[in-house]
Amino acid sequence: MDERLPRWRRLRRRFWYHLTRAVLGAVHALPDRPGRGLCRALAGAGLRLRPRECERARRNLALVYPERSPAWREQLLRRAAAALGETLHATLVADRQAARGFPEVVDTPGPDGRGTLAVLRDLLAEGRGALLVTGHLGCWELLGAWLARGLPRSAVITGTVRNPAVDRLLQDRRRALGVQPLPRDRGARPVLRELDRGAAVGVLIDQNTRVASASLPFLGHPAPTPLAAARIARRRRVPLLAAAMVREKGRWVVHHQAPIDPLAAADAEELAVRCNAALGELVLRNPEQWVWFHDRWDLERRSTTAAPDDRETVDGTAVEKGR
């Protein structure tokens, strides 16, 4: 309970909640262009005020782009901060975009010449739901809102913000946009229930979330990767689709890879490798729009490699072991 916390922590939580509301209100009060400028300025300030995250990003960039010069990587880091500003703005005004019918969103043809919505609809028609494999690339929140408008049912596995008021604000905004949030800490049952109802369930697989993981290649280097999403897909024969929404020439453009057949892989680990590869290819096409500031490759700490019991997790959601 919030009342059990020290007074200074309660005050800090209230400060961040009111600051979040203030930024949301300020951005909403502005037309799109100055609103984006404000969000880019906030992201630039964060780049200056968070030296630890910047050093982490530099290490990550050096890991993935060792052949590039430090100056090139520094320029990419600054573009990544600016892109985070664009993402912040799109997230905060997603309801405005939805009310307009998402005029800035373009659904580009994929490998088979069809758009992401068409592919997902066909996958859902198989009757087993679908897992949308994505990550913190471009505007993942706007992607969810856009998909919810075009699909019969949409959900996403989410983390829980430690500030309950901020968490409620974020989850309520997702629900208002038609996306059903599935908090990790509520276990696998809500995820399986949504799949049984024919939903497309978003799974963000590109972060080191301290869950039971295997060290699998991501952008050419071993990274802690949860296997439970792959195990669910194989056990339930749920198809997977890697997709992302990125900023291109003033528009938000949706890209996807070829659908992944869960039974085409020899086991869940191989399936997870294929998911990492599909998402990694999308990242390499738009490197300035990915969150290099995260400890993806566990360079700062060791990952959790074994579950404490006979369960594993999908993006933090517990599921029984088994392939």
N, C-alpha and C positions, 0 to 999 in steps of 0.2 A: 504494500500500500504506500502511496505517496506520503502519507502522514508519518510513516515510520522513518523516512529519510531525514538526515540532518537538514537543518533549516537552509544552509547554504546550497545544498543540492536541490531543494525544492525551489529556491529562488532562481537557481541557474536553469532549471527546467522551464520555469515560467518565462524567463528571459528569452530562451530559444524559441518557445512557442509563440510569444508575441512578436519576436523578430521575424519568424516564418510568416506569420499573418501579415506583418507590415510589408515585407518584400512582395508577398502575393498580391496584396492590395495595391501597392505602388506599380507593379508591372501591369496589373489589370487596368489601372487607370490611364496607362499610356498607350498610344498607338503602337503598332508592331515595331516600326523601325526604332524609335527611341527606347522602347522596352527592351529590344535586343541589345541596344547599346548599353543600357543599364546592366543587363545580365553579363555582358562581356566585361564590363568594368569590375563587377563583383568577382568574376572568375580571375581577372588579372590581379586583383587585390589578394585573392587567395594564393596565387602563385608566389607573390612576394611575402605573404605572411605565414606560409607553411613550408619552411625550408626542408623539413624532414621528408615530406611527400615529394618535393621536387628532387631531392637526392635519390629517392627510391625510383622515381621515373627515369632519372639519368642512368641508373644501374640497369633497369629493365631495357631501356633503349640500346645501351651498349651490348647487352646480351643478345638481342634480336638483330641488331644492325652493327656488328663489330667492324664491318668493312667501311662504314661511313665515318666521316670526320666528326669530332666533337662539336664543331660549329653547325654541321648539318643536323645533328641530333638535338642541339639546343634550339634550333629554329623549329624543329618538329615539336618539341616540348611546348614552345610558346603557342604554336598553332593548336596544340591539343588543349591548352588552357582556354583559348578563344572559342574552340568548338564546344567545350563544356558550358561556356556562357550561352551559346546558341541552344544547346540541349536544355539548359535551365529555363530559358525563355519558352521554348516549345512545350516543356512540361507544365509550366505555370499557366499557360494560356491554351492548354489542350481542350478545355471546354469551349473556348472561343472558336477553335478550329472545328470542333465537332458541330457547333451550332451553324457554322458556315458550310458544312458538308465536306470538310477537309480539302479545301481548294488548293492547298500547297503540296498535297501528297500525290506522288506519281507511282503507280504500280507497274514496274518494268517487267518485260518478259524474261523468264528464266531459261534454263537450258533447253526446255522443250517448247519454248515459244509462248508459254502461258504466264499470266501474272500470278502473284503469290496467293491472292484470294481464290482464284480459280483452282489452283493446285490444292489448297487447304480444303475447299468445299468437296473436291473429289475424294480426298483422303478421309474426310469425315463421313462421306457417304458409305464407306465400308462398314460403319457401325461400331467402331472400336475407339472412337475419339482420336486425338492426335496430340503429339508432343511437339511444340514449337521450340526448337533449340535456338536460343539467342544469347545475347550478352550485353554488357555495358558498352555498346557501340552505337554511335549516333544517338537518336532519341528513342530509347526502349519504351518509355512511358507513352509517347505519342503512337508508337507502333501498336501497343496494346489497345489503345482507345480506337484507333483506326480499324483494327481487325474486329473489335467488338461490334462496330457498326455494320460490318459486312458478313458476320458469321452468326449462326443461330445461338451459339453459346461460347463464352470465352472466359478463361480464368488464368491466373498466374500465381506461381509459388513465390511468396515474399518473405523477406526478413522482417523482424519486428524492431522498430526504433525504440530505444530504451526510454525515451520520453513518451509516456502514454498519450498525452494530449497531441503531440506532433504525430504520433503513429495513427491515432484515430483520424486526424485531419487528412493524412495521406491515403489511408484506406477508404475513407468516405469519398474522397475525390475519385478513386479508382472505381468504386461501385457506381458513382453517379455517371461515369463514362461507360458503364456497361461491362466492366471487367470485375470478375469475382476474385478477390484476394484470398489466397490459401496460405495462411501463416505456417511457416516451417514447424513451429513448436506444437502444432496440433496433430502431427502424425500423418500417416499415409492415407488414412481413410477418406478425408475430403478430396484428395487428389484422385483416388480410384473412383470415388463417387462421381466426380465431374467427368472423368473419362467414360464411365458407364452411361452418363447422360448425353454423350456425344459432343463433349466440349473440346475445344482446342486449348490445351494447357501449356502456358509458357514456362520454360525452365531456363534460367540464366546460369550457364555453366562455366563462366569465365573468371570466377573468383575463388580464392582460397578461403573456404568458409569454415575451416576447423572441424569438418565432418569426416567420417570414415571415407578415405580416398585411396586411389591407386596413383602412382606416379606415372603419368602418361604424357606423350609428346603434345605440346601446344606451342605453335610458332617455332618448332624445331628444338624445343628443350623440355625436359621432364617437368611436369607441373601437377600438383595434387588435383585429382579429378574424381568426383563422386561417381560411383558405378550404379547406384540404385535406380536412376532414371533409365539406364540401359537395361537393367534387370526387369523393371516394370514393363518396358517396351517389349522385351523378348517373351516374358511370361504371358502378357496380355495381347501380344501381336499388334502392338500399337505403332503405327507408322510415325516417323520423325521427319521434320522439315527444319532446316537451318535457314534463318532469315534475319534481316536487320533493316532499319530505316536510317538512312544517312543523308546529310545535307549536301546537295549538289546544285550549284548555280542558282541559289535562291529558292530551291524547292526541296521538299523532303521526299527522297526516292527510296522505294522498297525494293530490296534485292533478295533473292533466295537461291539456294543451291538445289540440286536434284534431290527428291525425296529419298530417305534412307529406309530400306527394308530391314526391320529388326532381325529377321531370320536369315538374312544374307551373311551376317557375321557369324564366326565360329562360336563366339561366346560374348558375354556382356562387356568384357574388357575390350575386345576388338571393336564392338559397336561404339563404345565410348571414344575410342581412338578415332573412328570415322566421324563422330560428332565434333570432336576437337578440330579435326582437319577441315571440316566444312565451315565451322565458325571461324577458324584461323584464316582461311582464304578470304573471307569477308573482311576480316580485320586488316589483312595486308593490302587489300584494295583501297582502304580508307584509314591508314594508320593514325592520322591526326585526330580521328574521331573516337579513338579507343581510350580507356582509362589506364594510362601507363602509370598512374600514381599508386596503383594497388600492388601489394606484394604477391603477385600471381605465381611466381616461381619459387616461393618460399625461401627467398634469399636471406630473410631476416630471422626466420624461425623454422623449426621443423614442423611438418604437417602431421595431422593425426592419421595414422595408417591402420589402426585397428579399432573396430567398434567395441564398446564396453560390454555388449551382450550379443545376442544372436540377431540383431537388427542392423540395417544400414540406412542411409538417408538419401533422399533425392533433393538436392539443394537444401539439405538440412532436415528433410522430412523423413521420419523413420519408416522403414518398410522391412519385411522379413527377408532374410537372405534367400538366395536361390536364383537359378537362371531359367 
